[in-house]
Amino acid sequence: MNSRFRLLEFSLGILAISSSGVLGRYLTISSTVATLWRCIVAALCLFVIVKLLKIPSSIDWSKYRITMIGSSVLLAIHWVTYFYALDYSNVSIGLMTLYTFPAMTAIIEPIWKRQRIPLFDIVLAITALFAVYIIAPPFDVSAEMKLAVGLGLLSALAYSIRNIWLVDISTEYNGTTVMMYQLLIVTLLLSPALYLIPVKIDSSQWYGLVALGLITTAIGHTLFLRGVSYYKATTASILACIVPVFGISLAYLFLNEVPTTRTIFGGAIIILIVIIKAVKTK
């Protein structure tokens, strides 16, 4: 697979992931229950894809059991805390806090792999973080906003470590298979929510849950995970910085959250960073 096709595939995944903010704000049910149903929908979708395309579905569980279970726990934490952050704030604030994860990844990945920390990636990640800060509107220091920021940062940390943890297995097995098993594990972890959190889901919410499971999760996160097998986790994370631009654009189209001059300026910086990193990784 050539580098251009890999970048196109990864970009499509990023575009699909960008829908998470809008769909997260659209859904009014419990964040835990919403995460559970997105996993059920996405797991079923990927199971069908694995069977239809005859993708190998076996994994060496004796070797990767801890990796799969541990990273799945982190994925569940990432999704649940991000949705709660959206509940207490808005799409811009949610994205601003979540997209500290490229900077976290740029620092954590070389430490994890006992490698030298690349200064260029650190500079790009911090610049992207600053651009996301510019994008976000000024926020108050209310208790709810502090909670939203804290949850967003926790979500970012969980996502960063999860992506780094999965690099080895993602290069050995098909990303669709790995993601399918992760979704099944997260479903098992969150299944008690069906009994502990009584929720009535109307038809409009089901539309949102199906879209979240199919577009954001099955398509977006699977293509992102495949990207992690092509690139370093840090590179994939920096390229993913374009998500806030896409996400805020979708928020404007579907939620009438009008972008400000700050948003446009910050988005332009992010686009420039992504172009630089994309060219450098060819």
N, C-alpha and C positions, 0 to 999 in steps of 0.2 A: 504494500500500500504506500503510494507516494505521499510526500509531506503536505502537498496541497489538499489532497483528499482527506488526510487526517485532520488538518486544520478546519476544513469545511465541516466534517462530521462533528468535531468538537464544538465548533461555533453553533451548529444546530442544537446541540445539547445545551449550550449556554442560553440560547434563545428560549428553549423550552423551560429551563429552570427559572428564567426571569418571570414566568407567570405565577410563581409561588407567592409573591407579595400581594398581588391583586386577589388571587384566590383565597389566600389566608385572611384578607380583610373582608372578602365577600362572605365567607363561611361564618355563621353565628353560633355554631355548636361548639362544645368543649374541644379545646385544642388536642387533648389526648385522644378523644374519640375520632376526631378528624384525621389525626395521624394514623390511627389504627385502620380506618377505612381506606385511606389512600394506599396503605401497604397491601391490604387485601386485594383491591382493584389492580394495583400494579403487579403484584405477584402472579395473579391469574393471567394477566396480559403477557408477562414474560414467560410463564409456563407454556402458553400456547405458542409463542414465538420459538422457544427452545425446541418444542416438539415438531412444529411445522418445518423449521429450517434444519432440523436434525443436528442441533448444536450439542456437543458433548456436555453431559450434565453431571458427570462424576467429579468429585473433588477429594483429594487425599485428606480426609478429616483427621487422621492421626497426626499429620504434620501441621495442618492449618486450623485445628479446632479452636484454639485460644484466640487466634487472629480473627476468625470469623465471628465468634461470639462476642469478643471484646469490642471489635469495630462496629458490630451491630448495636450493641448497647450505646456506644457513642453516637451512632446515627439516630437512634431513638431520642436521645437527649437533645441532639441538634435540632431535630424537627419539632419536638414538643416545646422546647424553650423559645425557639424562633416564633412559633405561632402565638405563644403567650406574650412575647415582646410586641407582636403586632396588635394584640388585643389591647395592650396598655398604651399604644402610641399610634403611629401611622406608618405607611409604607416607607417613607423617606428615612425615618428614624430607625425602623427595623433593618433596612438595608445598610444604613451607615454603621450600625454596631456589628451586624453579621459580617460585613466585608472588611472587618479588621483581620479576617482569617488569612488573607494572603501575606500580610506582614508577619503574623504569627507563624505561618508555614515557612516563610523565608528564614526565620530564626530557628525553629524547632527541627526542621528536616535535616540540616547539616549536623546538628547536635545528635539527633537520633541515629544518623548514619556515621557519626564520628568523622565528619569531613570538615574542610575549611568553609567558613561562612562566606559565600560570594557577595562581595560588596555591591556589585551592580544590581543583583536581585534585591538586596536590602534597600537600596536607594529607590528602585522602581516600586517596591511594595509600600514603602513609607510615603512616597509621592502619591501613590494611588489612594492610600489611607487619607492623606490630606485632601485629595480631590473629593473623596466621599464625604469628608467633613464639610467641605464647601457646599456640596450638593444639599446636605441636610439643612432644613430651616432651623433658626434659633429655637431652642426648646427650654421650657421652664425647668425648675428643679423640684417639682412636686414629687411626692412619694411614688406615685404611679410611674412617672417618667424615669425616676432613678431605678425603679424595679425593671422597667422595660429595657433600659440600657444594660443593666446587670445581666438580665436574661439573654439579651442579644450577644453580649461578650462571652457568656458561657456557651451559647450555641456556636459561636465562631471557634472557640477553643476545641470543643468536641468535634466539630467538622474538620478542623485542621489536623488533629491527631488521627482521626479516622482515615483521612485520605492518605496520610503518610504511612500508616499501618498497613494499608491495602496495596501498596506499590508492588511488593514482591508477588503476591498471589495474582494480582491483575496482569502481570506480565506472563504468568504461567498458564492462566485459564481465561476463557472468554469472559469479557465483562458482563455480558447478559446473564451468564450462569451465576457468577459471583453475586450480582445484584439481586437475582431471584432468591438465592438462599438468604441474603441479608434481609430481604423483605419478609421472608417466612419467619426468620428469627425475631424480627421486630414485632411482627404480628403476634407471635407467642408471648413476647414480653408485655405487650399492651392489651392482650385479650381480656384480662380481668376488668378493664375499664367498661366493658359491655355490661357488667353486672354491678359495678360500683358507681358508675355515673349514668343514671337513667337519662336518655336523650331521645326526644322525638324529632325525627328527621323528615322534613317535608320534601316535596318533589324538587323545588328550586335548589335546596341544599344538596340533593343527590346529584344534580347536574354539576355543581361545583366539585363534589367529591370525586365523581368520575373523571372530570377534567384534571383534577389535581393528581389522581392516581395514574391516568393514562399519559397526559402531556408532560406534567412537571416531573413525575417520578419515574414511570416506566421508560419514557423516551429521554427526558433530560438527564436524570441522574445516571442512567445506564451509559449514555454517550459520554458523560463527564468521566465516569469510571474508566471507560475505554481510553479516554484521553490521558488519564493518569498512567496507563500502561505504555503510552507513547512518549510522554514527557515526564520530567520530574514533578513531584507534587507541587513544588514551589512555582515552576513554570506554568502548570495548569491553573494554579490559584491566581497568578498574576493575570493570565489571559481571561480568567473568569471575572475580573474586575469590571468587565463591560456589563455584567448583570445589573448593577444599579441603574445604569443608563437605560437599558431595556425595560427594567422593572418600573422605573418612574415614568417612562413613556407610556407603558400599559396602564399605569395608575391614572395618567392624564386622560387616556382614551376611554377607560371604563369606570373610573371613580371620580372623574372631574377634579383630580388633584393637579392644579395648574403649576407647571414648572416655573421657577423664578429665574432671574438673571444669574444668580448664584448657581442654580442647578445646571443651566446651560454651560456656564463657564467650567464648572467642575466636570461635567460630562465630556467636554472637549479635551480636558487634560487626560481623563481616563482613556478616551479613544486613542489619543496620541501614545500613551503608555502601552496599550495593547498592540498597536501597530509596531512600535519599536521592538517589543518582546517577540511578536510573531515573526518579524523579519529576522531577528537575531537567532531564532530557533530553527529556521529553515535549514 
